[in-house]
């Protein structure tokens, strides 16, 4: 892959004035090493005491190259600037989705992907590169779950397996902006089911039309066709970014070494996505790594560590990593039947939350007034949730279920 082109897409520097117009100055790239052999960037470890999410100010301007008179050229440049997509520059180079430091000139440019979690689809590709992963219960007759993974800090060359959308996946993607990737609307959607065309998403693609060339089948994991759809994320963004995207500040913040006085130390958290299984998914706290190790059950109901394929520079091209989670949020939501096949998940209003940060559990709540608003996460005292810099998994838990927490003492 051409490094200059990769830098041009993923990390954009501020604009500089020139005599005839404005041009972009491109900065270094920290996109992960992929199977193409691109060297990995600098470490994202931070010594910063307090890290605050980015503001939403953007002043990106398009270059107008014209031979018209100066006044006409200025008018044309202004018109093009107004219509030009404007990704949000990051405040002091800090990621608003992970709290990690990023190279100078980095922008908030999220891509959200609907990812398969059927047993036949595991291990998925690039989950450990996601900033944030949501996990939702799937359809009424299906006891599996579906992921919605957000990528912004690092854009993997490929991700998948990609599956069809659901109304609640699109409604969650809506609050982040950016690009939403899926295989389109549910196959058995009945008249009246909320479709992507009516979701309010500014940018969404599926495997048809011009975007179809970025999807492909890979039968390395399974030969079952429905679990073999992958998306070339980085190549697509190289050709189509930027998108006009703004980040909302009031979702949560990051603080290195965050502690909670009322937090209780935990050993594990069991997630009962079905009424018959209190630990379908299990997060076990590793005190040495200061991460939660995710496990889930296969088709034979045997619990094992969850894995993700991550690009490497060795002969295989990928490493098979355990899924490690820095911050775990359990968001209790109303889940009901939409029809005989699909579920409905209520994502507006208010509800309870439990947060698991640095091995401790603390109570709180979530709020989202409308689908046009971001979800805010607050603590028991009403203050905004503080997370440890790193990745976050958000478990969208039916409010009728009880999670199973094993406390350390």
Rosetta blueprint (number, residue, H / E / L):
1 X L
2 X L
3 X H
4 X H
5 X H
6 X H
7 X H
8 X H
9 X H
10 X H
11 X E
12 X E
13 X E
14 X E
15 X E
16 X E
17 X E
18 X L
19 X L
20 X L
21 X L
22 X E
23 X E
24 X E
25 X E
26 X E
27 X L
28 X L
29 X L
30 X L
31 X L
32 X L
33 X L
34 X L
35 X L
36 X L
37 X L
38 X L
39 X L
40 X L
41 X L
42 X L
43 X L
44 X L
45 X L
46 X L
47 X L
48 X L
49 X L
50 X E
51 X E
52 X L
53 X L
54 X L
55 X L
56 X L
57 X L
58 X L
59 X L
60 X L
61 X L
62 X L
63 X L
64 X L
65 X L
66 X L
67 X L
68 X L
69 X L
70 X H
71 X H
72 X H
73 X H
74 X H
75 X H
76 X H
77 X H
78 X H
79 X H
80 X H
81 X H
82 X H
83 X H
84 X L
85 X L
86 X L
87 X E
88 X E
89 X E
90 X L
91 X H
92 X H
93 X H
94 X E
95 X L
96 X L
97 X L
98 X L
99 X L
100 X L
101 X E
102 X L
103 X L
104 X L
105 X L
106 X E
107 X E
108 X E
109 X L
110 X L
111 X E
112 X E
113 X E
114 X E
115 X E
116 X E
117 X L
118 X L
119 X H
120 X H
121 X H
122 X L
123 X L
124 X E
125 X E
126 X L
127 X H
128 X H
129 X H
130 X L
131 X L
132 X E
133 X E
134 X E
135 X E
136 X E
137 X E
138 X L
139 X L
140 X L
141 X L
142 X L
143 X L
144 X L
145 X E
146 X E
147 X E
148 X E
149 X E
150 X E
151 X E
152 X L
153 X L
154 X L
155 X L
156 X L
157 X L
158 X L
159 X E
160 X E
161 X L
162 X E
163 X L
164 X L
165 X L
166 X L
167 X H
168 X H
169 X H
170 X H
171 X H
172 X H
173 X H
174 X H
175 X L
176 X L
177 X L
178 X L
179 X E
180 X E
181 X E
182 X L
183 X L
184 X L
185 X L
186 X L
187 X L
188 X L
189 X L
190 X L
191 X L
192 X L
193 X L
194 X L
195 X L
196 X H
197 X H
198 X H
199 X L
200 X L
201 X L
202 X L
203 X L
204 X E
205 X E
206 X L
207 X L
208 X L
209 X H
210 X H
211 X H
212 X H
213 X H
214 X H
215 X E
216 X E
217 X E
218 X L
219 X L
220 X L
221 X L
222 X L
223 X L
224 X L
225 X H
226 X H
227 X H
228 X L
229 X E
230 X E
231 X E
232 X L
233 X H
234 X H
235 X H
236 X H
237 X H
238 X H
239 X H
240 X H
241 X L
242 X L
243 X L
244 X L
245 X E
246 X L
247 X L
248 X L
249 X L
250 X L
251 X L
252 X L
253 X E
254 X E
255 X E
256 X L
257 X L
258 X L
259 X L
260 X L
261 X L
262 X L
263 X L
264 X E
265 X E
266 X E
267 X E
268 X E
269 X E
270 X E
271 X E
272 X L
273 X L
274 X E
275 X L
276 X L
277 X E
278 X L
279 X L
280 X L
281 X E
282 X E
283 X E
284 X E
285 X E
286 X E
287 X L
288 X L
289 X L
290 X L
291 X E
292 X E
293 X E
294 X E
295 X E
296 X E
297 X E
298 X L
299 X L
300 X L
301 X L
302 X L
303 X E
304 X E
305 X E
306 X L
307 X E
308 X E
309 X E
310 X E
311 X E
312 X L
313 X L
314 X L
315 X L
316 X L
317 X L
318 X E
319 X E
320 X E
321 X E
322 X E
323 X L
324 X E
325 X E
326 X L
327 X E
328 X E
329 X E
330 X E
331 X E
332 X E
333 X E
334 X E
335 X E
336 X E
337 X E
338 X L
339 X L
340 X L
341 X L
342 X L
343 X E
344 X E
345 X E
346 X E
347 X L
348 X L
349 X E
350 X E
351 X E
352 X E
353 X E
354 X E
355 X E
356 X E
357 X E
358 X L
359 X L
360 X E
361 X E
362 X E
363 X E
364 X E
365 X E
366 X E
367 X E
368 X E
369 X L
370 X L
371 X L
372 X L
373 X L
374 X L
375 X L
376 X E
377 X E
378 X E
379 X E
380 X L
381 X L
382 X L
383 X L
384 X E
385 X L
386 X E
387 X E
388 X L
389 X L
390 X L
391 X L
392 X E
393 X E
394 X E
395 X E
396 X E
397 X E
398 X E
399 X L
400 X L
401 X L
402 X L
403 X L
404 X E
405 X E
406 X E
407 X E
408 X L
409 X L
